[in-house]
Amino acid sequence: MNSRHLWGFALTLFIAASCASTPADDAYQWKPAGDRIMTEWASQVDPANVLPEYPRPQMERPDWQNLNGLWDYAVTAKDARPDGYDGKILVPFAIESALSGVGRTLTENDALWYSREFRLPKDWKGRRILLNFGAVDWKTEVYVDGKLAGEHVGGYDPFSFDITDLLSKGKTHNLTVKVLDQTDKWYQPCGKQIMDPHGIWYTPVSGIWQTVWLEPVGETYIKAFTTKPDVAGAKLGVEVEVENMQPGDVCRVQMFDGEFLAGEGHGYKDALWVTSPKLWSPENPFLYDIKVTILRKDQVVDEIRSYAAMREITVARDADGHKRMLLNGEPLFQYGPLDQGWWPDGLYTAPTDEALAFDIIKTKDFGYNMIRKHVKVEPARWYWHCDRLGMLVWQDMPSPKHGDNKWGNREYGVGTDSKITQEGKDNFYNEWSEIIKDFKFFPSIVVWVPFNEAWGQFDTDDVVKFTREQDPSRLVNYASGGSFVRCSGDILDLHNYPDPEMYLYDPDYINVLGEYGGIGLPLEGHLWQADKNWGYIQYKNGDDVLDAYEKYAEELIDLVRKGFAAAVYTQTTDVEGEVNGLMTYDRKVIKVDEERLAKINRTVIESM
């Protein structure tokens, strides 16, 4: 018996061992791990109905099956094969999180295994079956009924496999997933994750952390759909990617304003002329409904529901010669918080969809018009919430590991490149291109940020050009607070704590303050840890915090007149040992007077 047969035999044994308890028993036994603080939404998590919302709002089909819930799991040596399981894990919460029910750290020497059974609805018979993953951190192998469905590398982008031909006879099928994750032990993008959490570095996240689901399609089906608005031309560019398109098939894209047909096109690449276009903005986040249909001899072969926005982000100089960002041709000061997107109970994964939307809603209530999504990528529904609520987004690339190069952030040309290997560079490009490809659909995203504070920074101009090739419709903030070089990027981004400062200005760039503030306020009963909590400065009550915030806002307004076109305040919530959030980590306390905060923020935005 060769090694391949041995592997198949071992996997079969693992599958058989993974079917011991009923879903009802599993749900009864599950409970969050550990004794850390949690959000109010943690108590609403139902193991039998976890994150039930359709996970891909930009391309929705009516038929689908959610595979979230309790799976069997095992942790082995990375080259070993499991001969049983260690218990139950609640998908899609990372193994390190409380809501996973496990709370165990996965090391670079481990492999994490998942297994569960599924059945297909009878009316799916004769259709192709797609298995979809929102995100898995980091290297994934997927097996269906003991056969390899495919592999994927990358912790932040969605991926799919057509598993139709792998399904064995019978009503019940097995899904097994193997995950390897080196976190900060190699040059994979990992953002704020670190094996030794401390300070600004947080608990690692491994394995499945977004929804897993099945959907049926025909032999010919829509794989991807993207839009590109042209506000001045009153048209919407659309691109449809179709699998197994046949001669004579017709691709129809319809754009609706309520019941009114606002535009229609036919073709995989087309431009829809938009009747009396309604523009999207933070004040009026209008979204058109989209229907994409593949027709064969006037019969519907496949159809998806989507949406689109008419909005453009451009650049122009003001009367004083400062470069400003324009939204739909009008200058707009972009102002918002640094948003880490971490949860005390789910780490990378919000416990419910209501929780996922909450931070955006509160950011809007606080008077901001922008969020900088910091070295993390969110599930698609987060961006949909930004789209529908009217929130601009600066999207960071999750950073590779930091610390092996010199950070030079106060003048040009003093920083050095990371010692990232060529393999690491290639992986960076692969993951960044997939992130841009999968998320450029969302109109809320207006800026791409490939590097932060020199973490893993390399070949800056090449990375900027690569970013622009993937998506020329958005601005590129080439090195937020990082090692500055004169390159083809759009934005020069300074970081300064705690107060605003313009220590470098370049008229050839849009000048922004990409991080400042970090005013700390620890609140007993809402802390991740008993000690070593910190902020750049700390106060003892919310009034003092807001007084300092207002003082900084007045300084910022003066710097807006001198050339700043945007600013980012640190930060939305406390995160683990950081207590410099406007809200506590558990989201149970807003630390400052919300009405006064919103008034200050609106004054800053209107100052340009």
N, C-alpha and C positions, 0 to 999 in steps of 0.2 A: 504494500500500500504506500503510494508516494505521499509527499508532504502535503500536496494539495488535497488529496483524499482525507488525510489525517485532519487537516484544518476543517474540511467540511463535516467530518464526523464529530469533532469537538464542538463546532458551532451548533450542530443538530442537538447534541447533548445539552448545550446551554439553553437552546430554544425550549426543549422539553422541560427543563428545570424551571423555566420562567413562567409557568402557567399554573401555579399551585393554589392561588387564592382568588376569590371572586371580587369583582369591582366593589360590591357593597362592603365586604370585609376590609378591603384596602382603604376605602374612604373613612371607615370607622376608626382605623388604626392611625391614620395620618395626623400629624400635628407639627407645627413649626419647630425647628431646632433652635437650641440655645435660649438665652435669656436677655437678649438685647432689646432695645426699644423698637417699637413697630408703629406703622401708620394705622389710622382707623380702618383703612380698607383691608388690612390683613385679615381682620375677623370676617370679612365678606367673601374670602376665597373659599370656594366650594370645590373640593377635589374632583367631583363628578362633573363640574361645569366651569373649567378654568379658562379665563379670557375667551369667551364664546363668540366675540365679534369677528366678522369676516376680516382677515388680516391684511388684505391688499386692496384698499379702497380705490386705488388708481386704475384697477383692472379687475372688475368684479364679475363673477359668474354666480348664477343662482344655486347650482348644485355643488356641494362640497361637504367634506366630513372632517371635523376637528379631531385631531389625535392628541390634544393636550390631556393631561390627567396623570394618573399614577402608572408608572412603568417600573419594571424590575431594573435594578442596576447592580453593577459590580465594578470594583476597582482592582486592577491587576498591575503587575509589572508591564511596561509599555510593549514588550515583545511577547508577553504571555497570552494564553487563551483562557478564558474563564471556564470553570467546571461547575459553576452554580452562580447564585446571586447573593448579594449582601443585604438586600431589603428593597424597599420601595422609594422612588424619587418622584416628586411632583414636577412634571414637565409643564411649562417651559422655564422653570427657575433653576439657575445655576447651582451646581452641587455645593458650593461654598455658602449659599444663601440660607436664611432661616426657612423661607417658604418652600424650599426643596424638600424639607423634612429630614435632610441629611446634615448639612453644616460641616462639611469636610473639605479640607484643602487638597486640591489635586496638584501633585508636583510634576516636574519635567520628566521624572522617571516612571510615571504612572500612565496607564490607559484607563479611560472611563467607558464602560459598556452600558448600553441601554437595551431593553427588550420589551416588546408588548405584542399582543395579538390584535388583529382587526378583521372586520368583515365588510364586504362591499354591499351596498344596497342592490336589490334585485334589478331595479330599473337602470343600473349602470352597465348591465351586460351588453357586450358587443362594442363598448367604447374604450378608448385609450385612458389609462389611469396615470395621472401625474401625482407624484409625491413631492410636496413642497416644504422647505424649511425656511423660516424667517431669518434665522441666524444661529450659527453654532460656533463656539470659540474653542478650538481653532482649526485643527486638521481632522477631517471627518471621513469615515468610511461607512457606507450604508449597505445593508444586506436585506434582501427580501426573500423569504422562504429559503434561507441559507445561501442565496446566490448574490454576488456582488452587483449592486445597482449602480454604484459610482463612488467617486471620491471628490472632496472639495477642500480647498485650503483658503482660509480667511475667516475672521471672526465677526464680520459686520455686514456682509452682503447676503441677500437671499439666494437660494439655489433650488433646483428642481431636477427630478429624474423621472423618465417615463418607465414605469415598472410593469407595464402590461405583460410583456413577454416573460417576466420572471415569476409570475403568479402560478403556483402549483394548483392542481385540481383540488377541489374541496371548498367549503364555505369559509374556513378560518385560515388566516395567513399570519405570518410572523414578520415583524420588523425589528431588526437589530442594528444598532448604531455604535461605532467605536470612535472615541475622540482622544486626540493627543493635544496637549496645550503646554507650551514652554513659558508662557507669560513673559517675564522680563529676563529670561535666561538665554534669549537669542534675540535677533533683530525683527521679530514679528511685530506688527502694530498692536499695541496693548493699552495705549492711553495712560490712564492713571493707575492701572493695575500693577501691583508689585507683590512679590512673594513675602516680603517683610513689611507689612503696612505700617506707615508712620507719617506724621506731618501731612503733607499734601498728597501722599500716596496711599492708595486704598486697597481693600481686600481684593484678591484676584477673583476672576469670573471664568469658569470653565464649563464647557459642554453646551447643551441646548439651552438657549435663553430667549428664544422667540417661538411663536406658534408653529406647530407642525400640522400639516393638513393634506388631505387627498381631494382631488377634483377630477371628474370625468370630462373628456373632450373627444371630438371626432378625430379621424385620421388627419384632417386639415383643421388647424386651430391657430388662434392668435397667440403669439409668444410674448410680444412686447408692444407697447404703445407709448409714444412720446409726443409732446407738443412744443411749438416754438412760436410765441406770439409776436406779431409785428403791429405795434400800436399805431405807428404813423401810417402804415399801409392798410389799416383796418382789415387785417387778415390773420388767420391762425395756421401756421405750418404744422402739419401732422405727419408722423411716420409710423407705419404699422409693419411689424415683423410677423410673418405668417409661416408656420411649419407645413410643408407638403402642399403648397399652393398648386392648383391644377390649371392647365390652359383653359381660358374662358371664365375662370372664377373672377368675381367682382368684389372689390373691397369698398364698402360704403361707410363714410364717416358723417354723422349728423350731429349738429351742435344746437342745443335747445336753451332758450330763455323761458323757463316754465313750459308752456305748451307751444310757444312760438318757435318755429324753425329759423334759427338765426344764421345758419350757414350749413352748407353741404358740399362734400367732395367725394370723388371716386378715384382711388389709386392708393398705392402703398406709400408714396410720397406725394403730398398734395398741399395746396394752400386753400383754406376755406375763407371766402370773402364773408366778413361779418357785418351784418346789417346793424347800424347804429350801435357800435361796440360800447359795452359798459366796462369801465376800467376797474381793476382790482387794486385796492390800497388798504392799509391798516384801518382807515376810517370807513371804508366801504369794501369789504372783502367779497366781492361778487364772483360767484363761480357759475360757469355754464355747465349744463349737463351734456354729456357726450355719449353717443351710442355708435359702436363700431361693429359692423356686420360683414361677414363673408357670405356671398351669395353664389350659388351654382345653379344655373338654369332657374333663377328666381326663387330657389329654395334656400333657406337659412342653413348654412353649414356650421357657423360658429358666431357668437355674439357676446360682446362684453359691454358693461356700463362703466363710464369713467366721468371725468370732469376736466375743465380747463379754465384758465384765467387769462384775461388780457392785461398784461403788465410788462413793462420794460425797465431795466436798470441801466443807466448810462452815466456819462461823466461830462461836466462842463466847468469852465472857470467862472467865478463870480466877478463882480466889478473890481474887487481888490486883487484879482489874479489867483485866488485860492481855488484849487480843484475841489468840486463838490459832487456828491452822488445825487443823481436825479432819478426819481421814480415817476415814470410816465411823463417825462419831460419837465418835471417840477423838482426843484431842490428840496431835499428832506434830510434833516439831521437825524441820523439813526442812533438810537439810544436804548440800551437794554442791559440785562444782567448776563454774567457768565453763568452758564447752566451746565452743571456736571451730569445731570440725569441719573443720579444714584439714589437708591432707596435702602433704608435700614433693614427691611424685611426681604426684598427681592434683589438687592444689589443693582444689576443692570436692568432688571425687569420690574416695571410697576405692577403692583398686585392686581389692579383692575384697570379697565379702560377709563373709568371715571378718574382714577388717580393719575393716569397718564396725561389726561387733559388738564388736570387741576393746576399744575405749575404754570401752564400757558395762560389759563384763565386769570390766575392771580397776577402774573406778569402784566397782562393787559390792564387789570384793575389798578395796578401800581402806577399806571401812566406811561409805561414803556411802549415802544413800537418795534423792538428788535430783540432777538435772543442770539447770543453766541453759543452754539452747541459745542461744548469744549471736549476735544479729543475723544469723542464718542459718537457713534451713529445710532439713531433711534429706530424703532420699528416704523413701518410705513404709516401706521395710524397716527403717530405723533405729528408727522409732517402734514397729514390731512387735517388734523386739528388746527395746526398753524394756518393752513390754507383757508379753512372755513372761518376761523376766528379773526384773521387779519394780523398775522405776526411775521415780520421779516426774520430771516434766519441766516446767520453766518455759520457755515458748516465746516468744522475742523476735520482734518484727517487724523485718526488715532495715531499717536506717536509711537515709533519704535523706542527701544530702551534709551535712556538718557545717560549723560555723565562721562562719556569718553571723548568729548571734544570741548573746546573753549567757547564759552558763551560771551559774545561781544555785542551788547545791546545799546550802547550809548553813542556810538559813532560808526561810520562805515569801515568795513574791511578788517576789523580786529578779531572777529570770531574765526573758528576753524571748523572744518567739516567733521562730521561723525566718522568714526572708523568702521562704519557699516560695511559688511562684506558685499561682494558683487551679488551673491545669492540673496542677501538681504535687500539690496537695491531692486533687484528683479522682482522680488516678492512685493516690495512697496509699490512699485508701478502696477503690478497685477491687481493688488487689492484696491489701490486708489482708483484705477480705471473702472473696476467693477462697482465701486461705491458711486462714482459719478454717473455711470451708465444707469444704475438702478434708481438713483435719487434725483437725477436732473429733471424728472417729470414735475416735481413739486414746485409750484410758482413761488412759494414762500422763501425758498432758498435763493439768495441774491449774491452771496459771496462764498467762494471756496478758499479754505485756509489749509495749505499743505503742511506747514511747519509751525510749531509753537516753541518759543524760547530755546531754539537751537536743539531741541530734543530729536536726535536722529537726523538732524539736518545735513543734507548733502547735495551737491550739484544743483544749487538753487535755481539758476536760470533754466537749466534743462527741465527741472521739475515743473517750473512755471509754464514753459512752452508746452510740455506734455499735458498739463492741466487744461490749458487753453485749447489744445487740439481736441480733448475729450468734450469740452463744452465752451464754445466761444461766446455764449450769450450772457455769461456772468462775469463779475469782477474777480480778480485773484489777489488775495491778501497773502503775499508770498512768504512772509515769516513773521507771524504775530509775536512781537516782543523778542524776536530772535536775533540771529547774527545777520546784520544788514549788509547787503551788497547792492550795487546798482544793476538792476536786472529788468526784465520785461514785465514785471508785475505791475499792478495798478495802485497798491496801497502800501504806505509806510506806517507801521503800526508800533507805537511805543507802549511799554508797560511801566507803571510807576506806582509804588505803594508808600503810604496810604493815599497821599493827596495827588491831584492831577498835576502833571508837569509836561511842558513841551521842551525837552532838552535837545531835540533834533527836529529840523524842519527842512523839507525838500519840495520846492514848488513844482517839480516834475511828477510828484505823486499826490494821491489823495492822502492827507495826513489824518491819522486817527489815534485815539487813546484806547488801545485794545484791552487794557486791564488797569484798574485802579481801585482804591477803597479798601475792601477787606476788613471792615469795622466789626470787631468781635463782641458778642454778648452771649456768654454761656448761661443757659437756663436749667436749673436743677430739675430733674425728672424727665428731661428731654435730651440727655446727653448719651452719646454712643459709648463713652468710656469715662471713668471716674476722674482721671487726671490727664495731663499732657494735652489739654484742649487749648487751642490758640487761635488768634486772629492777628492781623498786622498791628492793630491797636485794640484795646478792650475797654468796654464801659460796663456799668452795673445796672443800667436801665435803658429802656427804649427811647426815652426822651433825649438822653444824652447822645445816643447813637444817631438819632435823627438830626440833632443840632450839628453834630460833626458832618453828617451827610449833606446838610444844607450848606454848610460852610464850603465844603468841597464843590458843591454844585455852583456856587457863586464864582469860585475860582475857575471852574470848567467853562462857565459862560464867557469869561474873559478870554480864555484860550480858544473858544469857538470863533470869536471875532478875529483872532490871530491866525486861524487856519484849520483848526480841528473840524472834521466833517462827521465824526461819529465818536461814540465812547461806550465802553463796556464796564459796568460796575461789578465787582466781585462781592457777593454772588447771590443766586436765588435762594438756596437753602444751606444750612449747615451740612457738612458731609464728614462722617466719621469724626476724626479729631479736630476738624475745622469748625469753628463756631462763628464764622463771619457771614452767615446767611441772613437774608431778610426774614426767612422763616426757619424754624427748627427743623432738624433732620426728619423728624416724624410728621412734619407738616401740621402739627396740632396748634402751634402758636405763631402768629404773625407778630414779629418783635416790635414793630414801629406802628405809629398811627397811619393807617392806610390812606386816608383822605389827604393828610398833609403831604405824605410821600408822593402821591399822584400829582398834587399841585406843583411840587418842586420839579418833578420830572417833566411835566408839560411846559413849565417855564424854560427848562433847558432846551427842549426840542424846538420851541418857538423862538429861541434866541438867535438862530441862524437866519 
